[in-house]
Amino acid sequence: MTNMKHIGKLFKISLPGKTADKIALAISELDNNGYIEFLLILPHKTKTHNKVIPIPHGILKTESVLDITNKQILNCSVINKEIGEVESSFLEKVLRKIISNYTACYYNSVHASGKKAEFIPGKSKIPYAGRIFDEKEIIELVNSSLDFWLTAGKYANKFEKKLADFLGVKYCSLTNSGSSANLLAFMALTSHKLGDKRIKKGDEILTVAAGFPTTITPVIQFGAVPVFVDVTLPYYNIDCTKLKEEFCKKHNLWLIEDNCDALGSKYLHNKKWKYTGTFGHIATSSFYPPHHITMGEGGAVYTNDPLLKLIVESLRDWGRDCWCTSGHDNTCSKRFKWQMGDLPYGYDHKYIYSHFGYNLKATDMQAAIGCIQLEKLPDFIKARQRNWKLLKEGLHDLSETFILPEPTPSSDPSWFGFMLTLKDNTSFTRDEIVKHLESNGIQTRMLFAGNIIKHPCFDEMRKNKTGYRIAGDLINTDKIMNNTFWIGVYPGLERNRIEFIIETIKKFRCID
């Protein structure tokens, strides 16, 4: 018996203390001591729940179910007779279900218990952001790892479709970070496939200095010229009055939306609410842990333009001309019938490169987490809006001290944080109140770069006065650099933490 295969087979076994034989499925092979793990088969009339799996018809004479919670570890001597074998697909389903149950137990024992820790004001840390997850994300992550499909696959395809459906766009391309998404979005507009409309070296790109560096990094690395426009307060968005002045000098401009910190925000346009990220030619998202949803590292580029989608995915996937997904061949039905460049006719299309590309794909394991997170996004948005509102209401009487944030007119934001800017002639500095909050366990953040032009990466360009331009002045941008910070509104903040943030800010002003 020691040499025979047991896993996946059905046996009649004798249980200690039981007179009648039982039917059981072996879910392991013999261990060194002669023991096997079994799951007992029960009559079909057994009360069904999510721990019960029906046995496929035809395997046993009567309808039966498998209770995956009723596991027995028994010596092989209990086996009386082999009566059948389940198909490998059914065994896989059973084993995955068992693994999922253990994964849920792990989450509840390790992660969930930590979330229930008592909040101690002034001692418990209040993060500005964080990943919000439960057993569902971990189960889906483990499930995807069992497939051992180590690059983008079915989960990536599923995520791309779900995000596109949520936003109401035609195409979504998953990538490994929001910064990579920004790189792909910009570089796509430099493609030769766009003809005279493509961005060329030396072309000017209108953007803001009060933002994140990787929004402009691709512009500079390509050799285009960023033109920095100031932002408005209390909205912290680009100053459209100055933008219009610049637009009057240009025609046929591309619009890229960096939507990395605004996923789920809406804007009323022509009496219709639309998600941000759907107004321009191309847009980006980031799924880094502090963002609206996460998959660890991850990002996306989305568009309604089929040509831009094709270019983005070419650049993402090494620059290849072929659009076959991983593991598939000959989607075009003429894999060996192309003639491109100076290559010989019939050169394998999978290895023809129409762009100088990268490898910026995400993995299926990341995408599996993202698929579950997307299901929770509507609730995440509501929680962010609720927490932002609590802070706004709680701090409204400090309007003489702070410029309190406001939503852009005709917008319904999915807030990333709660921005506070000290007014001129305030008797304390931004650094002083930030230190006060941090000393009480309340995390704070700057508005990213503040003014990116002031950073060391711009030293050479600033010294030589080349490589960029400023449209007008950056008065508000500099104010943000010197006087602005923000605190979190992410869904993991309960009301008592929000109230403590409000109390701590107000106490600092009273002390002052």
Sequence and secondary structure as in RCSB ss.txt:
>XXXX:A:sequence
MTNMKHIGKLFKISLPGKTADKIALAISELDNNGYIEFLLILPHKTKTHNKVIPIPHGILKTESVLDITNKQILN
CSVINKEIGEVESSFLEKVLRKIISNYTACYYNSVHASGKKAEFIPGKSKIPYAGRIFDEKEIIELVNSSLDFWL
TAGKYANKFEKKLADFLGVKYCSLTNSGSSANLLAFMALTSHKLGDKRIKKGDEILTVAAGFPTTITPVIQFGAV
PVFVDVTLPYYNIDCTKLKEEFCKKHNLWLIEDNCDALGSKYLHNKKWKYTGTFGHIATSSFYPPHHITMGEGGA
VYTNDPLLKLIVESLRDWGRDCWCTSGHDNTCSKRFKWQMGDLPYGYDHKYIYSHFGYNLKATDMQAAIGCIQLE
KLPDFIKARQRNWKLLKEGLHDLSETFILPEPTPSSDPSWFGFMLTLKDNTSFTRDEIVKHLESNGIQTRMLFAG
NIIKHPCFDEMRKNKTGYRIAGDLINTDKIMNNTFWIGVYPGLERNRIEFIIETIKKFRCID
>XXXX:A:secstr
 TTS  TTEEEEE  TT SS EEEEE S   TTSEEEEEEEEETTS   TTEEE  TTSSSS EEEEEEEEEEEE
GGGEEEEEEE  HHHHHHHHHHHHHHHHHHHIIIIIHHHHT    TTTS B S      HHHHHHHHHHHHHT  
SS HHHHHHHHHHHHHHT SEEEEES HHHHHHHHHHHTT GGGGGGS  TT EEEE SSS HHHHHHHHHHT E
EEE  B TTT SB HHHHHHHHTT  S   EEE TT TT EEEETTEEEETTSSSSEEEEE STTSSS  SS EE
EEES HHHHHHHHHHHBTTBS    TT   TTS TT    TT  TT  GGG BSS   B    HHHHHHHHHHHH
HHHHHHHHHHHHHHHHHHHHGGGTTTEE     TTEE   SEEEEEE TT SS HHHHHHHHHHTTB  B STTS
SGGGSGGGHHHHHHT S EESS  HHHHHHHHHEEEEE  TT  HHHHHHHHHHHHHHHHH 
